[in-house]
Amino acid sequence: MQDSLGGNAKTLMFVNFSPADYNADETTTSLMYAARVKKIVNNATKQAESEEVARLKAIIRRLQSGQQVAAEDIEGAQPPAEEDPGPPPEDDGKVYDGY
């Protein structure tokens, strides 16, 4: 249970229960589960920035300040995405995914 609720994040849990007699078993189970979860302790920490993220942030800062950025600085840049051609001009009876 600690592996699924732990990790590098803060977790918030709400427990709903019912005052009705016919829900007594479910209410008891929910409260026992909440008591067990309350005992789990995790320390959320900010992960260190990777070299790639630091390099990209430096490029962004240079661009925002008006400096030129060489193409070599942006290695691995993605080419511009092709535009979506849209639906076919006329209905030819075929089924097209996504339309």
FIPAFI-948058 format. One line per field, with one value per atom (N, C-alpha, C): residue in one letter; residue number from 1; atom name; x, y, z. Coordinates in pm, 1 decimal. Layout:
N
residuo = (A  ...)
num = (NUM  ...)
atomo = (CA  ...)
x = (X  ...)
y = (Y  ...)
z = (Z  ...)
This chain:
99
residuo = (M  M  M  Q  Q  Q  D  D  D  S  S  S  L  L  L  G  G  G  G  G  G  N  N  N  A  A  A  K  K  K  T  T  T  L  L  L  M  M  M  F  F  F  V  V  V  N  N  N  F  F  F  S  S  S  P  P  P  A  A  A  D  D  D  Y  Y  Y  N  N  N  A  A  A  D  D  D  E  E  E  T  T  T  T  T  T  T  T  T  S  S  S  L  L  L  M  M  M  Y  Y  Y  A  A  A  A  A  A  R  R  R  V  V  V  K  K  K  K  K  K  I  I  I  V  V  V  N  N  N  N  N  N  A  A  A  T  T  T  K  K  K  Q  Q  Q  A  A  A  E  E  E  S  S  S  E  E  E  E  E  E  V  V  V  A  A  A  R  R  R  L  L  L  K  K  K  A  A  A  I  I  I  I  I  I  R  R  R  R  R  R  L  L  L  Q  Q  Q  S  S  S  G  G  G  Q  Q  Q  Q  Q  Q  V  V  V  A  A  A  A  A  A  E  E  E  D  D  D  I  I  I  E  E  E  G  G  G  A  A  A  Q  Q  Q  P  P  P  P  P  P  A  A  A  E  E  E  E  E  E  D  D  D  P  P  P  G  G  G  P  P  P  P  P  P  P  P  P  E  E  E  D  D  D  D  D  D  G  G  G  K  K  K  V  V  V  Y  Y  Y  D  D  D  G  G  G  Y  Y  Y)
num = (1  1  1  2  2  2  3  3  3  4  4  4  5  5  5  6  6  6  7  7  7  8  8  8  9  9  9  10  10  10  11  11  11  12  12  12  13  13  13  14  14  14  15  15  15  16  16  16  17  17  17  18  18  18  19  19  19  20  20  20  21  21  21  22  22  22  23  23  23  24  24  24  25  25  25  26  26  26  27  27  27  28  28  28  29  29  29  30  30  30  31  31  31  32  32  32  33  33  33  34  34  34  35  35  35  36  36  36  37  37  37  38  38  38  39  39  39  40  40  40  41  41  41  42  42  42  43  43  43  44  44  44  45  45  45  46  46  46  47  47  47  48  48  48  49  49  49  50  50  50  51  51  51  52  52  52  53  53  53  54  54  54  55  55  55  56  56  56  57  57  57  58  58  58  59  59  59  60  60  60  61  61  61  62  62  62  63  63  63  64  64  64  65  65  65  66  66  66  67  67  67  68  68  68  69  69  69  70  70  70  71  71  71  72  72  72  73  73  73  74  74  74  75  75  75  76  76  76  77  77  77  78  78  78  79  79  79  80  80  80  81  81  81  82  82  82  83  83  83  84  84  84  85  85  85  86  86  86  87  87  87  88  88  88  89  89  89  90  90  90  91  91  91  92  92  92  93  93  93  94  94  94  95  95  95  96  96  96  97  97  97  98  98  98  99  99  99)
atomo = (N  CA  C  N  CA  C  N  CA  C  N  CA  C  N  CA  C  N  CA  C  N  CA  C  N  CA  C  N  CA  C  N  CA  C  N  CA  C  N  CA  C  N  CA  C  N  CA  C  N  CA  C  N  CA  C  N  CA  C  N  CA  C  N  CA  C  N  CA  C  N  CA  C  N  CA  C  N  CA  C  N  CA  C  N  CA  C  N  CA  C  N  CA  C  N  CA  C  N  CA  C  N  CA  C  N  CA  C  N  CA  C  N  CA  C  N  CA  C  N  CA  C  N  CA  C  N  CA  C  N  CA  C  N  CA  C  N  CA  C  N  CA  C  N  CA  C  N  CA  C  N  CA  C  N  CA  C  N  CA  C  N  CA  C  N  CA  C  N  CA  C  N  CA  C  N  CA  C  N  CA  C  N  CA  C  N  CA  C  N  CA  C  N  CA  C  N  CA  C  N  CA  C  N  CA  C  N  CA  C  N  CA  C  N  CA  C  N  CA  C  N  CA  C  N  CA  C  N  CA  C  N  CA  C  N  CA  C  N  CA  C  N  CA  C  N  CA  C  N  CA  C  N  CA  C  N  CA  C  N  CA  C  N  CA  C  N  CA  C  N  CA  C  N  CA  C  N  CA  C  N  CA  C  N  CA  C  N  CA  C  N  CA  C  N  CA  C  N  CA  C  N  CA  C  N  CA  C  N  CA  C  N  CA  C  N  CA  C  N  CA  C  N  CA  C  N  CA  C  N  CA  C  N  CA  C  N  CA  C  N  CA  C  N  CA  C)
x = (82.6  0.0  87.3  201.3  287.2  342.3  370.7  422.4  320.6  193.6  93.5  57.5  66.1  31.9  154.4  269.9  392.0  446.8  573.1  635.4  675.0  686.4  736.7  623.1  516.8  403.6  327.8  259.4  169.8  39.6  -20.9  -143.2  -252.0  -371.7  -487.2  -593.5  -651.8  -751.1  -876.8  -991.2  -1120.4  -1187.2  -1248.3  -1319.3  -1465.5  -1551.2  -1695.0  -1750.6  -1838.1  -1901.9  -2046.1  -2124.9  -2268.5  -2310.2  -2401.7  -2452.8  -2560.1  -2599.6  -2704.9  -2654.1  -2744.5  -2709.1  -2666.1  -2732.3  -2701.9  -2566.0  -2501.1  -2368.1  -2258.7  -2290.8  -2195.7  -2066.3  -2075.0  -1954.0  -1866.5  -1928.7  -1852.1  -1790.2  -1864.0  -1811.1  -1690.9  -1700.4  -1590.1  -1466.5  -1487.9  -1377.5  -1312.4  -1392.8  -1339.3  -1257.9  -1305.5  -1233.2  -1103.7  -1105.0  -982.9  -879.4  -924.5  -834.3  -774.6  -856.6  -807.9  -706.2  -728.2  -633.2  -499.2  -502.0  -377.6  -305.4  -380.8  -320.9  -258.6  -319.7  -269.4  -128.8  -95.0  36.3  147.8  110.2  210.4  272.2  404.4  476.9  563.6  552.6  641.4  693.3  813.5  876.2  881.3  800.2  800.1  918.0  1000.1  1116.0  1114.5  1168.5  1178.8  1294.6  1269.0  1373.4  1472.1  1596.2  1700.9  1674.9  1711.4  1691.0  1794.6  1750.5  1843.7  1922.0  2031.4  2112.5  2032.9  1948.6  1868.1  1771.5  1705.4  1611.6  1686.2  1802.6  1881.9  1925.1  1966.0  2007.1  1890.9  1772.2  1655.4  1610.7  1619.7  1584.6  1681.3  1808.5  1906.8  1873.7  1834.1  1795.5  1673.3  1576.7  1456.5  1492.8  1581.5  1622.8  1690.0  1776.1  1843.9  1744.0  1648.7  1548.2  1461.8  1424.7  1342.5  1418.1  1550.2  1628.1  1660.5  1616.9  1635.3  1760.9  1835.9  1958.0  1924.4  2014.4  1999.3  2045.7  1983.1  2022.5  2056.2  2175.1  2218.6  2144.8  2131.8  2062.8  2134.6  2268.7  2344.8  2308.8  2267.9  2229.6  2099.7  2021.7  1890.6  1894.8  1993.7  2003.4  1887.6  1837.3  1725.6  1592.2  1589.5  1463.3  1371.2  1244.5  1145.3  1111.1  1098.0  1054.4  909.3  866.5  727.7  631.7  525.0  425.5  351.5  319.5  243.2  100.7  40.7  -96.4  -190.2  -299.1  -400.1  -472.2  -473.0  -537.4  -688.7  -746.5  -891.0  -962.1  -1093.5  -1169.8  -1156.0  -1182.2  -1173.2  -1276.7  -1249.0  -1338.3  -1477.5  -1488.5  -1621.0  -1631.9  -1752.6  -1775.7  -1765.5  -1663.5  -1646.7  -1692.2  -1758.8  -1811.8  -1713.6  -1588.9  -1489.6  -1497.6  -1454.9  -1452.5  -1314.2  -1303.0  -1175.1  -1167.3  -1058.2  -1039.7  -1024.0  -1088.9  -1073.1  -1167.5  -1259.1  -1351.8  -1491.9)
y = (-118.7  0.0  125.4  120.9  238.6  273.5  172.7  199.5  273.7  241.5  306.4  445.4  470.1  601.1  685.9  624.4  698.9  761.3  788.1  845.7  989.1  1061.8  1197.9  1297.4  1283.6  1374.0  1380.5  1489.0  1499.8  1430.3  1361.7  1286.8  1332.3  1349.8  1388.9  1281.5  1238.5  1131.8  1173.1  1151.4  1175.9  1041.2  1024.5  900.7  935.0  874.3  893.0  774.8  803.8  695.6  732.8  632.5  650.1  622.8  702.9  676.5  566.7  517.1  415.7  282.3  208.1  78.6  -23.4  -22.1  -123.4  -99.3  14.6  42.8  33.0  -25.7  -29.4  -101.4  -214.4  -289.0  -208.1  -147.3  -69.1  54.8  117.5  234.2  195.6  84.5  37.1  7.7  -59.4  -91.8  35.3  131.6  257.4  331.5  336.3  405.3  332.5  199.2  123.8  147.4  151.8  178.2  319.2  416.3  553.3  562.0  487.2  487.8  428.6  322.9  263.8  359.2  426.6  519.4  638.2  679.3  794.4  769.0  643.9  609.6  613.2  619.3  623.5  762.4  767.0  893.8  895.4  1000.3  1016.4  1159.2  1175.7  1306.4  1351.7  1450.5  1503.4  1598.1  1570.8  1655.8  1696.9  1814.3  1861.0  1788.7  1733.5  1660.0  1757.4  1715.3  1798.6  1815.9  1929.8  1960.9  1888.9  1828.6  1758.5  1858.5  1811.3  1897.6  1945.0  1857.5  1892.8  2006.3  1997.5  2102.3  2233.4  2228.4  2349.5  2412.1  2329.8  2380.1  2448.3  2385.7  2443.5  2574.1  2579.2  2703.2  2815.2  2782.9  2884.3  2936.4  2847.8  2890.0  2981.2  2947.4  3030.1  3168.3  3173.9  3303.7  3388.9  3326.4  3400.7  3451.6  3369.8  3413.0  3525.6  3515.7  3620.3  3752.3  3746.8  3870.4  3926.0  3857.3  3907.2  3858.0  3769.7  3717.8  3610.2  3593.8  3488.8  3355.9  3248.8  3114.3  3035.7  2977.9  2900.3  2767.4  2715.7  2587.8  2475.7  2485.3  2381.7  2378.2  2495.1  2500.6  2425.9  2412.7  2349.6  2211.6  2132.1  1999.4  1914.5  1831.5  1745.7  1817.3  1937.7  2010.5  1936.4  1938.1  1870.4  1957.6  1899.3  1977.4  2020.0  2126.3  2170.3  2060.0  2046.9  1943.6  1977.9  1874.2  1895.6  1932.2  2016.1  2056.1  1939.8  1934.5  1831.3  1855.6  1756.5  1778.4  1792.3  1753.2  1763.4  1648.2  1653.8  1544.3  1547.1  1433.6  1429.8  1525.6  1578.0  1676.8  1623.9  1497.2  1442.2  1305.1  1265.0  1137.4  1026.1  941.1  830.3  697.7  704.3  583.7  513.1  558.6  495.9  556.2  478.8  524.8  576.4  697.7  758.3  771.9  724.6  736.4  884.1  924.2  1060.5  1160.2  1117.2  1212.2  1180.8)
z = (0.0  0.0  0.0  66.4  72.4  -65.0  -146.9  -280.1  -365.9  -353.2  -437.3  -386.8  -258.4  -204.0  -175.2  -166.8  -137.9  -264.1  -262.3  -379.8  -356.1  -462.3  -455.2  -475.8  -398.3  -410.7  -278.8  -259.2  -144.5  -182.4  -87.6  -114.4  -20.1  -72.4  6.2  -10.9  99.4  91.6  165.9  103.2  165.2  187.9  304.3  334.8  357.7  279.4  297.1  374.1  467.7  541.4  566.6  604.7  620.1  763.9  816.3  951.6  954.5  838.8  832.5  886.6  954.7  1013.3  908.2  793.3  692.5  625.3  649.6  595.5  701.5  816.2  927.3  889.5  819.9  782.3  686.7  590.3  492.5  558.7  650.1  721.1  806.0  875.2  958.8  873.6  761.8  672.4  617.5  578.5  525.4  629.6  752.9  859.3  895.8  893.6  922.0  811.0  686.9  575.6  588.6  621.3  637.6  750.9  859.2  970.9  927.5  843.5  794.1  698.9  613.1  517.8  590.7  698.3  774.7  828.8  850.6  905.2  800.2  672.3  566.1  562.3  562.7  558.7  433.6  357.1  242.1  242.0  191.9  186.7  41.1  9.4  -126.7  -142.0  -242.6  -268.6  -414.6  -440.8  -578.3  -644.6  -761.2  -830.5  -893.2  -898.6  -957.8  -1106.6  -1157.4  -1297.6  -1383.1  -1489.1  -1577.1  -1662.0  -1719.8  -1805.6  -1926.8  -1979.3  -2096.4  -2063.9  -1949.3  -1908.9  -1886.4  -1822.0  -1798.4  -1931.2  -2029.9  -2160.3  -2232.2  -2226.2  -2292.3  -2225.3  -2092.5  -2022.2  -2058.5  -2076.9  -2117.5  -2256.8  -2347.0  -2482.3  -2475.5  -2393.6  -2379.2  -2326.8  -2226.0  -2171.4  -2279.3  -2361.0  -2467.5  -2570.4  -2607.0  -2704.1  -2648.1  -2520.0  -2459.4  -2448.4  -2435.0  -2426.8  -2565.6  -2671.2  -2807.3  -2874.7  -2813.7  -2874.5  -2977.0  -3071.5  -3171.8  -3113.4  -3157.5  -3116.1  -3241.5  -3244.5  -3360.4  -3365.8  -3486.6  -3504.9  -3431.5  -3419.7  -3348.8  -3200.2  -3145.2  -3004.0  -2978.0  -3083.6  -3067.5  -3131.7  -3099.0  -3156.9  -3106.0  -3192.2  -3154.6  -3161.5  -3218.1  -3229.1  -3324.6  -3293.8  -3376.7  -3497.2  -3615.9  -3731.5  -3710.8  -3775.7  -3759.1  -3801.6  -3727.2  -3755.8  -3884.1  -3960.5  -4082.4  -4044.8  -4126.0  -4099.2  -4126.6  -4049.5  -4066.5  -4198.4  -4288.0  -4417.2  -4406.4  -4294.5  -4277.7  -4344.1  -4345.9  -4407.3  -4558.7  -4622.5  -4768.5  -4829.7  -4949.3  -5008.0  -5038.8  -5069.8  -5097.7  -5032.7  -5001.0  -4934.3  -5037.4  -5018.0  -5111.1  -5050.0  -4934.8  -4871.8  -4781.4  -4777.0  -4691.0  -4550.5  -4453.0  -4314.9  -4284.6  -4234.1  -4198.6  -4047.8  -3987.7  -3842.5  -3806.0  -3698.7  -3649.5  -3712.9  -3798.4  -3862.0  -3819.7)
